[in-house]
């Protein structure tokens, strides 16, 4: 199921307007938007795609390797050789009948990798047979799944430096860390505590995040490392 705090990684990658029969439609739903491969865990995971519409759903699946993730130099490279990239996605094309569902398999081909693998897999609808008896407008939305393959010896390490209302968080480890449910509270004697919510952020290895804070007090974040969550306070 979708992690309630991670649904932001599931987002439209494009829109297509197609002539189609009036009133008929195909709609795509995914049961997961993020895949995490951890050491010692199964190297195969599935995402189920459902068609809740009234027409067949034709899909194309394309994997990309993300290089220098989270930096201004981030690039995405289409995976041509799964063995070289360390990730296999199958199938790359599928047709889902109305009301049906099918699985897309994700396979980590390099569980002993020394560096974290970051991938994005686009799942795009493509035009099927058009019915010319009527016309209309159909919006077809594609999605992306984020795939994270941890190194064989993940070492999370978030360092913090603080200067007044400026907090700098630096990921000096070798695996990504997702910071969420952040808050900073301000309280005074005899008054009800007042807290400010902070935005979420995923820090990949080597990433730095500069926060300009509203108060001088400590900052609290939940940290997700793989499928494990911890709570940390930065003073």
Backbone torsions as a table, in degrees:
resi	resn	phi	psi	omega
1	UNK	NA	155.5	177.5
2	UNK	-63.3	132.4	172.9
3	UNK	-69.2	125.5	-175.0
4	UNK	-61.3	-19.3	-178.9
5	UNK	-99.8	1.0	-174.9
6	UNK	-123.3	9.8	-176.8
7	UNK	-67.1	-11.5	177.9
8	UNK	-66.2	-18.7	179.7
9	UNK	-81.0	-9.9	176.2
10	UNK	-96.8	106.0	-173.7
11	UNK	-146.4	155.4	-179.9
12	UNK	-62.8	138.7	175.7
13	UNK	-106.9	-3.7	178.3
14	UNK	174.9	167.5	178.9
15	UNK	-129.3	139.5	176.8
16	UNK	-126.0	133.3	176.1
17	UNK	-106.3	121.3	-175.1
18	UNK	-126.9	143.4	171.1
19	UNK	-72.5	131.0	-177.3
20	UNK	-151.9	169.3	-179.9
21	UNK	-64.3	136.9	-178.1
22	UNK	-60.8	131.8	176.3
23	UNK	86.7	-17.0	-179.4
24	UNK	-90.5	143.6	-178.8
25	UNK	-157.5	157.5	172.6
26	UNK	-123.7	136.1	-177.8
27	UNK	-129.6	136.7	-176.5
28	UNK	-106.3	137.7	173.5
29	UNK	-133.4	140.4	176.3
30	UNK	-112.3	143.4	179.8
31	UNK	-89.0	-4.5	178.7
32	UNK	-156.8	144.3	-178.4
33	UNK	-118.3	-1.5	180.0
34	UNK	-145.7	134.2	178.2
35	UNK	-118.3	130.0	177.6
36	UNK	-123.8	122.4	173.8
37	UNK	-99.9	119.1	-179.6
38	UNK	-111.0	151.4	178.5
39	UNK	-57.3	137.1	178.7
40	UNK	81.1	-4.2	178.9
41	UNK	-100.6	165.1	-179.1
42	UNK	-55.1	141.7	-178.9
43	UNK	-88.3	3.6	178.8
44	UNK	-125.8	133.3	175.9
45	UNK	-139.5	153.2	-178.0
46	UNK	-120.3	148.8	168.7
47	UNK	-118.8	127.8	179.5
48	UNK	-94.0	127.9	178.4
49	UNK	-109.0	126.9	-178.5
50	UNK	-112.9	145.9	174.1
51	UNK	-110.0	105.5	-178.4
52	UNK	-92.6	6.2	-176.7
53	UNK	-95.1	-166.5	-173.7
54	UNK	-109.4	1.3	179.4
55	UNK	-127.1	155.3	176.6
56	UNK	-59.3	148.3	-179.5
57	UNK	-112.5	118.5	-179.8
58	UNK	-102.7	122.8	-173.0
59	UNK	-124.4	146.4	172.3
60	UNK	-119.4	133.4	-176.9
61	UNK	-116.3	124.0	-176.5
62	UNK	-131.3	120.1	178.1
63	UNK	-92.4	145.7	178.1
64	UNK	-131.1	140.5	171.1
65	UNK	-90.4	133.1	-180.0
66	UNK	-99.8	121.0	-179.4
67	UNK	-107.1	141.8	-176.3
68	UNK	52.4	49.9	-174.8
69	UNK	-57.8	138.1	175.4
70	UNK	79.5	4.4	179.5
71	UNK	-111.1	171.8	177.3
72	UNK	-68.8	-14.0	180.0
73	UNK	-100.5	13.7	-178.5
74	UNK	-60.2	135.4	176.4
75	UNK	-134.4	159.2	175.6
76	UNK	-122.5	131.3	-176.7
77	UNK	-121.3	124.6	179.5
78	UNK	-62.4	134.0	-179.1
79	UNK	-81.9	117.7	177.3
80	UNK	-101.6	-40.0	-179.7
81	UNK	-113.9	100.4	-177.7
82	UNK	-57.8	-36.0	-178.3
83	UNK	-66.6	-39.2	178.6
84	UNK	-68.4	-39.1	-179.9
85	UNK	-76.9	-27.2	-178.5
86	UNK	86.9	14.9	-180.0
87	UNK	-143.1	130.4	177.1
88	UNK	-117.9	131.9	176.3
89	UNK	-120.0	130.2	178.6
90	UNK	-146.2	138.7	-2.6
91	UNK	-83.2	171.7	176.7
92	UNK	-97.5	-7.7	173.8
93	UNK	-142.3	142.0	177.2
94	UNK	-156.1	156.4	177.3
95	UNK	-122.8	126.9	-179.2
96	UNK	-114.0	121.4	-179.9
97	UNK	-70.5	163.8	178.0
98	UNK	-55.1	130.4	179.7
99	UNK	76.4	2.6	-176.8
100	UNK	-96.1	178.1	177.3
101	UNK	-150.5	149.0	176.5
102	UNK	-142.1	160.8	-177.1
103	UNK	-105.9	143.4	170.3
104	UNK	-110.5	126.8	-176.6
105	UNK	-97.0	135.4	176.9
106	UNK	-113.7	125.4	-177.1
107	UNK	-125.2	122.8	176.1
108	UNK	-83.1	107.4	-176.0
109	UNK	-85.8	-5.2	-177.1
110	UNK	-135.7	67.0	-178.4
111	UNK	-66.6	-15.0	179.5
112	UNK	-100.0	21.3	-177.6
113	UNK	-59.3	146.8	-178.7
114	UNK	-88.3	-22.2	179.2
115	UNK	-124.1	152.7	-179.6
116	UNK	-66.5	136.9	174.9
117	UNK	-98.3	130.7	178.6
118	UNK	-120.4	127.5	-175.9
119	UNK	-138.1	153.6	169.8
120	UNK	-129.2	134.3	-176.8
121	UNK	-118.8	115.9	180.0
122	UNK	-86.3	138.2	176.1
123	UNK	-122.1	103.5	-170.3
124	UNK	-114.3	133.5	170.6
125	UNK	-74.0	142.8	175.3
126	UNK	-124.2	161.5	-175.1
127	UNK	-70.1	129.6	171.4
128	UNK	-93.9	-153.6	178.4
129	UNK	-71.9	131.9	-179.6
130	UNK	-93.6	140.6	176.4
131	UNK	-98.2	121.2	-173.9
132	UNK	-89.6	0.1	-176.3
133	UNK	-72.4	-19.9	179.6
134	UNK	-148.8	164.6	-179.7
135	UNK	-127.5	159.7	179.8
136	UNK	-178.0	-173.1	179.7
137	UNK	-123.7	133.4	179.4
138	UNK	-127.7	130.2	176.9
139	UNK	-99.6	120.0	-179.6
140	UNK	-111.1	124.4	-172.9
141	UNK	-114.4	130.6	175.6
142	UNK	-98.5	162.1	-178.1
143	UNK	-131.2	166.3	174.3
144	UNK	-122.8	143.8	171.6
145	UNK	-111.0	130.2	176.3
146	UNK	-87.5	129.0	179.8
147	UNK	-119.0	126.1	179.9
148	UNK	-121.5	123.2	178.0
149	UNK	-114.0	106.4	-177.0
150	UNK	-68.0	152.5	173.4
151	UNK	-67.3	166.8	-175.2
152	UNK	-67.4	-20.8	177.3
153	UNK	-130.6	71.8	-177.0
154	UNK	-61.7	133.3	178.5
155	UNK	-129.2	89.6	177.1
156	UNK	-69.0	138.0	-178.2
157	UNK	-157.1	95.4	177.4
158	UNK	-99.9	118.4	178.4
159	UNK	-102.9	144.7	-178.8
160	UNK	-127.6	138.7	170.3
161	UNK	-125.8	141.2	-173.6
162	UNK	-129.9	132.9	174.7
163	UNK	-137.3	92.6	-178.4
164	UNK	64.4	-119.6	-178.3
165	UNK	-91.8	12.1	-179.7
166	UNK	-112.0	120.8	179.2
167	UNK	-118.8	129.0	178.2
168	UNK	-115.7	122.0	177.6
169	UNK	-109.4	130.4	-175.6
170	UNK	-128.4	127.8	177.2
171	UNK	-89.2	104.0	179.6
172	UNK	-101.3	8.5	177.7
173	UNK	-87.7	-167.2	-179.1
174	UNK	-115.9	14.8	177.1
175	UNK	-141.2	155.9	-177.5
176	UNK	-72.2	154.8	176.1
177	UNK	-133.2	128.2	178.9
178	UNK	-100.2	118.6	-179.4
179	UNK	-100.5	124.7	-176.2
180	UNK	-146.0	168.1	-176.9
181	UNK	52.0	41.5	178.3
182	UNK	-75.2	146.1	176.3
183	UNK	-155.7	154.7	173.2
184	UNK	-132.3	127.5	-174.9
185	UNK	-109.8	147.1	175.6
186	UNK	-124.8	127.0	-179.8
187	UNK	-135.1	149.9	176.2
188	UNK	-132.2	159.4	-175.0
189	UNK	-60.6	126.8	177.5
190	UNK	80.4	3.4	-179.1
191	UNK	-115.5	155.9	177.5
192	UNK	-72.0	138.4	-178.3
193	UNK	-61.9	136.7	179.2
194	UNK	-121.2	127.0	-176.6
195	UNK	-120.6	147.2	175.3
196	UNK	-112.1	127.7	177.5
197	UNK	-77.9	142.7	179.0
198	UNK	-111.7	152.1	-176.1
199	UNK	-73.9	161.9	179.9
200	UNK	-84.9	159.4	177.9
201	UNK	-161.2	138.7	172.2
202	UNK	-100.8	126.0	178.4
203	UNK	-107.7	115.1	175.2
204	UNK	-83.3	163.8	179.0
205	UNK	-51.6	129.7	-179.3
206	UNK	88.5	-11.0	-179.7
207	UNK	-72.6	151.1	175.3
208	UNK	-128.1	142.1	-179.1
209	UNK	-130.9	122.0	179.4
210	UNK	-104.3	121.5	179.3
211	UNK	-112.9	129.8	170.7
212	UNK	-96.3	111.3	-170.1
213	UNK	-91.1	151.4	179.8
214	UNK	-78.6	-21.6	-175.7
215	UNK	-131.8	-179.8	179.0
216	UNK	-97.8	-7.7	-173.1
217	UNK	-75.7	178.9	178.8
218	UNK	-65.7	157.4	-179.2
219	UNK	-115.5	136.3	-178.1
220	UNK	-118.5	132.9	176.1
221	UNK	-135.1	145.1	163.7
222	UNK	-86.5	136.2	-179.0
223	UNK	-115.6	123.5	175.5
224	UNK	-103.5	120.4	178.7
225	UNK	-122.3	107.8	-170.0
226	UNK	63.8	-126.4	178.6
227	UNK	-104.3	17.4	179.8
228	UNK	-112.9	140.2	-179.3
229	UNK	-116.4	140.4	174.4
230	UNK	-135.4	163.5	177.2
231	UNK	-113.2	131.2	-178.2
232	UNK	-134.8	141.7	177.6
233	UNK	-112.1	132.6	177.2
234	UNK	-110.6	117.8	-177.6
235	UNK	-90.2	NA	NA
